[in-house]
Amino acid sequence: MPALTSQTIENRYVDRRKLLRVLEKLFPAKNYAVRLQLNCWILTIPQPLTEDEINLFCTD
């Protein structure tokens, strides 16, 4: 099994529904975990998200 990486994103920018849709599209094997902790989303994912991918679910 490939190693997973952790990535943190501030909650105030994240649209939760869009986040989950993006992760489902990027990682169809569902080999990821998502949790909200101290007002940040902690993503455990196969590879770090790019800035463009993050922009798909973040708002200003």
mmCIF file of the N, C-alpha and C atoms, coordinates in Angstrom:
data_MODEL
# 
_entry.id   MODEL 
# 
loop_
_atom_site.group_PDB 
_atom_site.id 
_atom_site.type_symbol 
_atom_site.label_atom_id 
_atom_site.label_alt_id 
_atom_site.label_comp_id 
_atom_site.label_asym_id 
_atom_site.label_entity_id 
_atom_site.label_seq_id 
_atom_site.pdbx_PDB_ins_code 
_atom_site.Cartn_x 
_atom_site.Cartn_y 
_atom_site.Cartn_z 
_atom_site.occupancy 
_atom_site.B_iso_or_equiv 
_atom_site.pdbx_formal_charge 
_atom_site.auth_seq_id 
_atom_site.auth_comp_id 
_atom_site.auth_asym_id 
_atom_site.auth_atom_id 
_atom_site.pdbx_PDB_model_num 
ATOM 1   N N  . MET A 1 1  ? 0.845   -1.182 0.000  1.00 0.00 ? 1  MET A N  1 
ATOM 2   C CA . MET A 1 1  ? 0.000   0.000  0.000  1.00 0.00 ? 1  MET A CA 1 
ATOM 3   C C  . MET A 1 1  ? 0.888   1.243  0.000  1.00 0.00 ? 1  MET A C  1 
ATOM 4   N N  . PRO A 1 2  ? 0.619   2.195  -0.903 1.00 0.00 ? 2  PRO A N  1 
ATOM 5   C CA . PRO A 1 2  ? 1.434   3.411  -0.956 1.00 0.00 ? 2  PRO A CA 1 
ATOM 6   C C  . PRO A 1 2  ? 1.283   4.233  0.325  1.00 0.00 ? 2  PRO A C  1 
ATOM 7   N N  . ALA A 1 3  ? 2.324   4.963  0.642  1.00 0.00 ? 3  ALA A N  1 
ATOM 8   C CA . ALA A 1 3  ? 2.287   5.826  1.824  1.00 0.00 ? 3  ALA A CA 1 
ATOM 9   C C  . ALA A 1 3  ? 1.301   6.971  1.601  1.00 0.00 ? 3  ALA A C  1 
ATOM 10  N N  . LEU A 1 4  ? 0.632   7.353  2.669  1.00 0.00 ? 4  LEU A N  1 
ATOM 11  C CA . LEU A 1 4  ? -0.288  8.485  2.609  1.00 0.00 ? 4  LEU A CA 1 
ATOM 12  C C  . LEU A 1 4  ? 0.401   9.709  3.194  1.00 0.00 ? 4  LEU A C  1 
ATOM 13  N N  . THR A 1 5  ? -0.044  10.871 2.769  1.00 0.00 ? 5  THR A N  1 
ATOM 14  C CA . THR A 1 5  ? 0.504   12.117 3.267  1.00 0.00 ? 5  THR A CA 1 
ATOM 15  C C  . THR A 1 5  ? -0.601  12.915 3.945  1.00 0.00 ? 5  THR A C  1 
ATOM 16  N N  . SER A 1 6  ? -0.227  13.802 4.819  1.00 0.00 ? 6  SER A N  1 
ATOM 17  C CA . SER A 1 6  ? -1.194  14.635 5.525  1.00 0.00 ? 6  SER A CA 1 
ATOM 18  C C  . SER A 1 6  ? -1.103  16.064 4.999  1.00 0.00 ? 6  SER A C  1 
ATOM 19  N N  . GLN A 1 7  ? -2.265  16.686 4.810  1.00 0.00 ? 7  GLN A N  1 
ATOM 20  C CA . GLN A 1 7  ? -2.312  18.069 4.340  1.00 0.00 ? 7  GLN A CA 1 
ATOM 21  C C  . GLN A 1 7  ? -3.379  18.797 5.152  1.00 0.00 ? 7  GLN A C  1 
ATOM 22  N N  . THR A 1 8  ? -3.079  20.013 5.583  1.00 0.00 ? 8  THR A N  1 
ATOM 23  C CA . THR A 1 8  ? -3.986  20.797 6.423  1.00 0.00 ? 8  THR A CA 1 
ATOM 24  C C  . THR A 1 8  ? -4.460  22.033 5.667  1.00 0.00 ? 8  THR A C  1 
ATOM 25  N N  . ILE A 1 9  ? -5.773  22.282 5.745  1.00 0.00 ? 9  ILE A N  1 
ATOM 26  C CA . ILE A 1 9  ? -6.364  23.444 5.082  1.00 0.00 ? 9  ILE A CA 1 
ATOM 27  C C  . ILE A 1 9  ? -7.302  24.122 6.072  1.00 0.00 ? 9  ILE A C  1 
ATOM 28  N N  . GLU A 1 10 ? -7.212  25.438 6.184  1.00 0.00 ? 10 GLU A N  1 
ATOM 29  C CA . GLU A 1 10 ? -8.078  26.177 7.112  1.00 0.00 ? 10 GLU A CA 1 
ATOM 30  C C  . GLU A 1 10 ? -9.544  26.004 6.744  1.00 0.00 ? 10 GLU A C  1 
ATOM 31  N N  . ASN A 1 11 ? -10.374 25.774 7.746  1.00 0.00 ? 11 ASN A N  1 
ATOM 32  C CA . ASN A 1 11 ? -11.794 25.512 7.538  1.00 0.00 ? 11 ASN A CA 1 
ATOM 33  C C  . ASN A 1 11 ? -12.541 26.691 6.937  1.00 0.00 ? 11 ASN A C  1 
ATOM 34  N N  . ARG A 1 12 ? -12.169 27.899 7.276  1.00 0.00 ? 12 ARG A N  1 
ATOM 35  C CA . ARG A 1 12 ? -12.967 29.050 6.841  1.00 0.00 ? 12 ARG A CA 1 
ATOM 36  C C  . ARG A 1 12 ? -13.030 29.190 5.326  1.00 0.00 ? 12 ARG A C  1 
ATOM 37  N N  . TYR A 1 13 ? -12.133 28.554 4.626  1.00 0.00 ? 13 TYR A N  1 
ATOM 38  C CA . TYR A 1 13 ? -12.119 28.646 3.170  1.00 0.00 ? 13 TYR A CA 1 
ATOM 39  C C  . TYR A 1 13 ? -12.774 27.458 2.478  1.00 0.00 ? 13 TYR A C  1 
ATOM 40  N N  . VAL A 1 14 ? -13.105 26.414 3.206  1.00 0.00 ? 14 VAL A N  1 
ATOM 41  C CA . VAL A 1 14 ? -13.493 25.144 2.593  1.00 0.00 ? 14 VAL A CA 1 
ATOM 42  C C  . VAL A 1 14 ? -15.012 24.981 2.507  1.00 0.00 ? 14 VAL A C  1 
ATOM 43  N N  . ASP A 1 15 ? -15.479 24.614 1.315  1.00 0.00 ? 15 ASP A N  1 
ATOM 44  C CA . ASP A 1 15 ? -16.855 24.165 1.123  1.00 0.00 ? 15 ASP A CA 1 
ATOM 45  C C  . ASP A 1 15 ? -16.810 22.641 1.256  1.00 0.00 ? 15 ASP A C  1 
ATOM 46  N N  . ARG A 1 16 ? -17.348 22.125 2.353  1.00 0.00 ? 16 ARG A N  1 
ATOM 47  C CA . ARG A 1 16 ? -17.227 20.702 2.692  1.00 0.00 ? 16 ARG A CA 1 
ATOM 48  C C  . ARG A 1 16 ? -17.730 19.784 1.577  1.00 0.00 ? 16 ARG A C  1 
ATOM 49  N N  . ARG A 1 17 ? -18.877 20.107 1.003  1.00 0.00 ? 17 ARG A N  1 
ATOM 50  C CA . ARG A 1 17 ? -19.431 19.256 -0.064 1.00 0.00 ? 17 ARG A CA 1 
ATOM 51  C C  . ARG A 1 17 ? -18.510 19.221 -1.278 1.00 0.00 ? 17 ARG A C  1 
ATOM 52  N N  . LYS A 1 18 ? -17.976 20.369 -1.638 1.00 0.00 ? 18 LYS A N  1 
ATOM 53  C CA . LYS A 1 18 ? -17.053 20.420 -2.779 1.00 0.00 ? 18 LYS A CA 1 
ATOM 54  C C  . LYS A 1 18 ? -15.768 19.663 -2.466 1.00 0.00 ? 18 LYS A C  1 
ATOM 55  N N  . LEU A 1 19 ? -15.281 19.797 -1.240 1.00 0.00 ? 19 LEU A N  1 
ATOM 56  C CA . LEU A 1 19 ? -14.076 19.070 -0.830 1.00 0.00 ? 19 LEU A CA 1 
ATOM 57  C C  . LEU A 1 19 ? -14.267 17.571 -1.028 1.00 0.00 ? 19 LEU A C  1 
ATOM 58  N N  . LEU A 1 20 ? -15.369 17.039 -0.531 1.00 0.00 ? 20 LEU A N  1 
ATOM 59  C CA . LEU A 1 20 ? -15.611 15.602 -0.645 1.00 0.00 ? 20 LEU A CA 1 
ATOM 60  C C  . LEU A 1 20 ? -15.760 15.167 -2.098 1.00 0.00 ? 20 LEU A C  1 
ATOM 61  N N  . ARG A 1 21 ? -16.409 15.985 -2.913 1.00 0.00 ? 21 ARG A N  1 
ATOM 62  C CA . ARG A 1 21 ? -16.545 15.647 -4.342 1.00 0.00 ? 21 ARG A CA 1 
ATOM 63  C C  . ARG A 1 21 ? -15.188 15.621 -5.039 1.00 0.00 ? 21 ARG A C  1 
ATOM 64  N N  . VAL A 1 22 ? -14.346 16.599 -4.729 1.00 0.00 ? 22 VAL A N  1 
ATOM 65  C CA . VAL A 1 22 ? -13.007 16.642 -5.338 1.00 0.00 ? 22 VAL A CA 1 
ATOM 66  C C  . VAL A 1 22 ? -12.200 15.414 -4.926 1.00 0.00 ? 22 VAL A C  1 
ATOM 67  N N  . LEU A 1 23 ? -12.239 15.064 -3.648 1.00 0.00 ? 23 LEU A N  1 
ATOM 68  C CA . LEU A 1 23 ? -11.486 13.895 -3.183 1.00 0.00 ? 23 LEU A CA 1 
ATOM 69  C C  . LEU A 1 23 ? -12.001 12.610 -3.820 1.00 0.00 ? 23 LEU A C  1 
ATOM 70  N N  . GLU A 1 24 ? -13.315 12.482 -3.956 1.00 0.00 ? 24 GLU A N  1 
ATOM 71  C CA . GLU A 1 24 ? -13.881 11.292 -4.599 1.00 0.00 ? 24 GLU A CA 1 
ATOM 72  C C  . GLU A 1 24 ? -13.442 11.191 -6.054 1.00 0.00 ? 24 GLU A C  1 
ATOM 73  N N  . LYS A 1 25 ? -13.348 12.328 -6.728 1.00 0.00 ? 25 LYS A N  1 
ATOM 74  C CA . LYS A 1 25 ? -12.919 12.332 -8.127 1.00 0.00 ? 25 LYS A CA 1 
ATOM 75  C C  . LYS A 1 25 ? -11.425 12.018 -8.258 1.00 0.00 ? 25 LYS A C  1 
ATOM 76  N N  . LEU A 1 26 ? -10.611 12.618 -7.391 1.00 0.00 ? 26 LEU A N  1 
ATOM 77  C CA . LEU A 1 26 ? -9.163  12.426 -7.468 1.00 0.00 ? 26 LEU A CA 1 
ATOM 78  C C  . LEU A 1 26 ? -8.720  11.047 -6.980 1.00 0.00 ? 26 LEU A C  1 
ATOM 79  N N  . PHE A 1 27 ? -9.433  10.519 -5.988 1.00 0.00 ? 27 PHE A N  1 
ATOM 80  C CA . PHE A 1 27 ? -9.045  9.252  -5.364 1.00 0.00 ? 27 PHE A CA 1 
ATOM 81  C C  . PHE A 1 27 ? -10.238 8.296  -5.360 1.00 0.00 ? 27 PHE A C  1 
ATOM 82  N N  . PRO A 1 28 ? -10.595 7.765  -6.540 1.00 0.00 ? 28 PRO A N  1 
ATOM 83  C CA . PRO A 1 28 ? -11.788 6.912  -6.637 1.00 0.00 ? 28 PRO A CA 1 
ATOM 84  C C  . PRO A 1 28 ? -11.704 5.638  -5.794 1.00 0.00 ? 28 PRO A C  1 
ATOM 85  N N  . ALA A 1 29 ? -10.516 5.227  -5.415 1.00 0.00 ? 29 ALA A N  1 
ATOM 86  C CA . ALA A 1 29 ? -10.380 4.040  -4.561 1.00 0.00 ? 29 ALA A CA 1 
ATOM 87  C C  . ALA A 1 29 ? -10.747 4.354  -3.109 1.00 0.00 ? 29 ALA A C  1 
ATOM 88  N N  . LYS A 1 30 ? -11.082 5.619  -2.850 1.00 0.00 ? 30 LYS A N  1 
ATOM 89  C CA . LYS A 1 30 ? -11.472 6.088  -1.510 1.00 0.00 ? 30 LYS A CA 1 
ATOM 90  C C  . LYS A 1 30 ? -10.391 5.806  -0.461 1.00 0.00 ? 30 LYS A C  1 
ATOM 91  N N  . ASN A 1 31 ? -9.149  5.925  -0.888 1.00 0.00 ? 31 ASN A N  1 
ATOM 92  C CA . ASN A 1 31 ? -8.022  5.704  0.020  1.00 0.00 ? 31 ASN A CA 1 
ATOM 93  C C  . ASN A 1 31 ? -7.572  7.029  0.635  1.00 0.00 ? 31 ASN A C  1 
ATOM 94  N N  . TYR A 1 32 ? -8.514  7.673  1.306  1.00 0.00 ? 32 TYR A N  1 
ATOM 95  C CA . TYR A 1 32 ? -8.238  8.943  1.967  1.00 0.00 ? 32 TYR A CA 1 
ATOM 96  C C  . TYR A 1 32 ? -9.086  9.050  3.228  1.00 0.00 ? 32 TYR A C  1 
ATOM 97  N N  . ALA A 1 33 ? -8.697  9.967  4.096  1.00 0.00 ? 33 ALA A N  1 
ATOM 98  C CA . ALA A 1 33 ? -9.476  10.251 5.301  1.00 0.00 ? 33 ALA A CA 1 
ATOM 99  C C  . ALA A 1 33 ? -9.539  11.762 5.464  1.00 0.00 ? 33 ALA A C  1 
ATOM 100 N N  . VAL A 1 34 ? -10.649 12.231 6.018  1.00 0.00 ? 34 VAL A N  1 
ATOM 101 C CA . VAL A 1 34 ? -10.868 13.661 6.209  1.00 0.00 ? 34 VAL A CA 1 
ATOM 102 C C  . VAL A 1 34 ? -11.392 13.874 7.621  1.00 0.00 ? 34 VAL A C  1 
ATOM 103 N N  . ARG A 1 35 ? -10.808 14.842 8.321  1.00 0.00 ? 35 ARG A N  1 
ATOM 104 C CA . ARG A 1 35 ? -11.347 15.180 9.643  1.00 0.00 ? 35 ARG A CA 1 
ATOM 105 C C  . ARG A 1 35 ? -11.181 16.671 9.894  1.00 0.00 ? 35 ARG A C  1 
ATOM 106 N N  . LEU A 1 36 ? -12.073 17.205 10.689 1.00 0.00 ? 36 LEU A N  1 
ATOM 107 C CA . LEU A 1 36 ? -12.024 18.607 11.075 1.00 0.00 ? 36 LEU A CA 1 
ATOM 108 C C  . LEU A 1 36 ? -11.480 18.675 12.492 1.00 0.00 ? 36 LEU A C  1 
ATOM 109 N N  . GLN A 1 37 ? -10.404 19.431 12.661 1.00 0.00 ? 37 GLN A N  1 
ATOM 110 C CA . GLN A 1 37 ? -9.765  19.526 13.976 1.00 0.00 ? 37 GLN A CA 1 
ATOM 111 C C  . GLN A 1 37 ? -9.260  20.946 14.181 1.00 0.00 ? 37 GLN A C  1 
ATOM 112 N N  . LEU A 1 38 ? -9.683  21.559 15.265 1.00 0.00 ? 38 LEU A N  1 
ATOM 113 C CA . LEU A 1 38 ? -9.236  22.917 15.608 1.00 0.00 ? 38 LEU A CA 1 
ATOM 114 C C  . LEU A 1 38 ? -9.377  23.882 14.436 1.00 0.00 ? 38 LEU A C  1 
ATOM 115 N N  . ASN A 1 39 ? -10.544 23.832 13.803 1.00 0.00 ? 39 ASN A N  1 
ATOM 116 C CA . ASN A 1 39 ? -10.891 24.738 12.713 1.00 0.00 ? 39 ASN A CA 1 
ATOM 117 C C  . ASN A 1 39 ? -10.034 24.560 11.457 1.00 0.00 ? 39 ASN A C  1 
ATOM 118 N N  . CYS A 1 40 ? -9.472  23.368 11.292 1.00 0.00 ? 40 CYS A N  1 
ATOM 119 C CA . CYS A 1 40 ? -8.713  23.036 10.083 1.00 0.00 ? 40 CYS A CA 1 
ATOM 120 C C  . CYS A 1 40 ? -9.145  21.665 9.588  1.00 0.00 ? 40 CYS A C  1 
ATOM 121 N N  . TRP A 1 41 ? -9.170  21.509 8.278  1.00 0.00 ? 41 TRP A N  1 
ATOM 122 C CA . TRP A 1 41 ? -9.403  20.201 7.687  1.00 0.00 ? 41 TRP A CA 1 
ATOM 123 C C  . TRP A 1 41 ? -8.064  19.493 7.597  1.00 0.00 ? 41 TRP A C  1 
ATOM 124 N N  . ILE A 1 42 ? -8.015  18.291 8.121  1.00 0.00 ? 42 ILE A N  1 
ATOM 125 C CA . ILE A 1 42 ? -6.822  17.458 8.040  1.00 0.00 ? 42 ILE A CA 1 
ATOM 126 C C  . ILE A 1 42 ? -7.128  16.363 7.022  1.00 0.00 ? 42 ILE A C  1 
ATOM 127 N N  . LEU A 1 43 ? -6.401  16.374 5.927  1.00 0.00 ? 43 LEU A N  1 
ATOM 128 C CA . LEU A 1 43 ? -6.604  15.395 4.866  1.00 0.00 ? 43 LEU A CA 1 
ATOM 129 C C  . LEU A 1 43 ? -5.469  14.379 4.917  1.00 0.00 ? 43 LEU A C  1 
ATOM 130 N N  . THR A 1 44 ? -5.807  13.121 4.911  1.00 0.00 ? 44 THR A N  1 
ATOM 131 C CA . THR A 1 44 ? -4.819  12.053 4.784  1.00 0.00 ? 44 THR A CA 1 
ATOM 132 C C  . THR A 1 44 ? -5.073  11.447 3.415  1.00 0.00 ? 44 THR A C  1 
ATOM 133 N N  . ILE A 1 45 ? -4.149  11.710 2.497  1.00 0.00 ? 45 ILE A N  1 
ATOM 134 C CA . ILE A 1 45 ? -4.382  11.424 1.081  1.00 0.00 ? 45 ILE A CA 1 
ATOM 135 C C  . ILE A 1 45 ? -3.132  10.815 0.438  1.00 0.00 ? 45 ILE A C  1 
ATOM 136 N N  . PRO A 1 46 ? -3.320  10.130 -0.707 1.00 0.00 ? 46 PRO A N  1 
ATOM 137 C CA . PRO A 1 46 ? -2.182  9.486  -1.373 1.00 0.00 ? 46 PRO A CA 1 
ATOM 138 C C  . PRO A 1 46 ? -1.107  10.458 -1.861 1.00 0.00 ? 46 PRO A C  1 
ATOM 139 N N  . GLN A 1 47 ? -1.513  11.664 -2.248 1.00 0.00 ? 47 GLN A N  1 
ATOM 140 C CA . GLN A 1 47 ? -0.546  12.664 -2.709 1.00 0.00 ? 47 GLN A CA 1 
ATOM 141 C C  . GLN A 1 47 ? -1.086  14.047 -2.378 1.00 0.00 ? 47 GLN A C  1 
ATOM 142 N N  . PRO A 1 48 ? -0.209  15.009 -2.144 1.00 0.00 ? 48 PRO A N  1 
ATOM 143 C CA . PRO A 1 48 ? -0.672  16.360 -1.810 1.00 0.00 ? 48 PRO A CA 1 
ATOM 144 C C  . PRO A 1 48 ? -1.506  16.960 -2.943 1.00 0.00 ? 48 PRO A C  1 
ATOM 145 N N  . LEU A 1 49 ? -2.482  17.756 -2.561 1.00 0.00 ? 49 LEU A N  1 
ATOM 146 C CA . LEU A 1 49 ? -3.292  18.452 -3.549 1.00 0.00 ? 49 LEU A CA 1 
ATOM 147 C C  . LEU A 1 49 ? -2.527  19.658 -4.078 1.00 0.00 ? 49 LEU A C  1 
ATOM 148 N N  . THR A 1 50 ? -2.725  19.937 -5.344 1.00 0.00 ? 50 THR A N  1 
ATOM 149 C CA . THR A 1 50 ? -2.112  21.122 -5.938 1.00 0.00 ? 50 THR A CA 1 
ATOM 150 C C  . THR A 1 50 ? -2.947  22.348 -5.586 1.00 0.00 ? 50 THR A C  1 
ATOM 151 N N  . GLU A 1 51 ? -2.405  23.503 -5.820 1.00 0.00 ? 51 GLU A N  1 
ATOM 152 C CA . GLU A 1 51 ? -3.132  24.751 -5.579 1.00 0.00 ? 51 GLU A CA 1 
ATOM 153 C C  . GLU A 1 51 ? -4.410  24.798 -6.424 1.00 0.00 ? 51 GLU A C  1 
ATOM 154 N N  . ASP A 1 52 ? -4.331  24.353 -7.665 1.00 0.00 ? 52 ASP A N  1 
ATOM 155 C CA . ASP A 1 52 ? -5.516  24.333 -8.537 1.00 0.00 ? 52 ASP A CA 1 
ATOM 156 C C  . ASP A 1 52 ? -6.592  23.397 -7.993 1.00 0.00 ? 52 ASP A C  1 
ATOM 157 N N  . GLU A 1 53 ? -6.195  22.246 -7.478 1.00 0.00 ? 53 GLU A N  1 
ATOM 158 C CA . GLU A 1 53 ? -7.162  21.303 -6.907 1.00 0.00 ? 53 GLU A CA 1 
ATOM 159 C C  . GLU A 1 53 ? -7.806  21.884 -5.654 1.00 0.00 ? 53 GLU A C  1 
ATOM 160 N N  . ILE A 1 54 ? -7.025  22.545 -4.830 1.00 0.00 ? 54 ILE A N  1 
ATOM 161 C CA . ILE A 1 54 ? -7.559  23.173 -3.615 1.00 0.00 ? 54 ILE A CA 1 
ATOM 162 C C  . ILE A 1 54 ? -8.545  24.276 -3.978 1.00 0.00 ? 54 ILE A C  1 
ATOM 163 N N  . ASN A 1 55 ? -8.247  25.018 -5.014 1.00 0.00 ? 55 ASN A N  1 
ATOM 164 C CA . ASN A 1 55 ? -9.140  26.104 -5.433 1.00 0.00 ? 55 ASN A CA 1 
ATOM 165 C C  . ASN A 1 55 ? -10.505 25.599 -5.888 1.00 0.00 ? 55 ASN A C  1 
ATOM 166 N N  . LEU A 1 56 ? -10.612 24.328 -6.217 1.00 0.00 ? 56 LEU A N  1 
ATOM 167 C CA . LEU A 1 56 ? -11.898 23.764 -6.627 1.00 0.00 ? 56 LEU A CA 1 
ATOM 168 C C  . LEU A 1 56 ? -12.903 23.713 -5.477 1.00 0.00 ? 56 LEU A C  1 
ATOM 169 N N  . PHE A 1 57 ? -12.435 23.682 -4.236 1.00 0.00 ? 57 PHE A N  1 
ATOM 170 C CA . PHE A 1 57 ? -13.361 23.589 -3.100 1.00 0.00 ? 57 PHE A CA 1 
ATOM 171 C C  . PHE A 1 57 ? -13.194 24.708 -2.076 1.00 0.00 ? 57 PHE A C  1 
ATOM 172 N N  . CYS A 1 58 ? -12.333 25.661 -2.347 1.00 0.00 ? 58 CYS A N  1 
ATOM 173 C CA . CYS A 1 58 ? -12.144 26.776 -1.420 1.00 0.00 ? 58 CYS A CA 1 
ATOM 174 C C  . CYS A 1 58 ? -12.795 28.043 -1.955 1.00 0.00 ? 58 CYS A C  1 
ATOM 175 N N  . THR A 1 59 ? -13.236 28.866 -1.027 1.00 0.00 ? 59 THR A N  1 
ATOM 176 C CA . THR A 1 59 ? -13.828 30.151 -1.379 1.00 0.00 ? 59 THR A CA 1 
ATOM 177 C C  . THR A 1 59 ? -13.003 31.260 -0.738 1.00 0.00 ? 59 THR A C  1 
ATOM 178 N N  . ASP A 1 60 ? -13.175 32.446 -1.220 1.00 0.00 ? 60 ASP A N  1 
ATOM 179 C CA . ASP A 1 60 ? -12.445 33.595 -0.651 1.00 0.00 ? 60 ASP A CA 1 
ATOM 180 C C  . ASP A 1 60 ? -13.188 34.186 0.513  1.00 0.00 ? 60 ASP A C  1 
# 
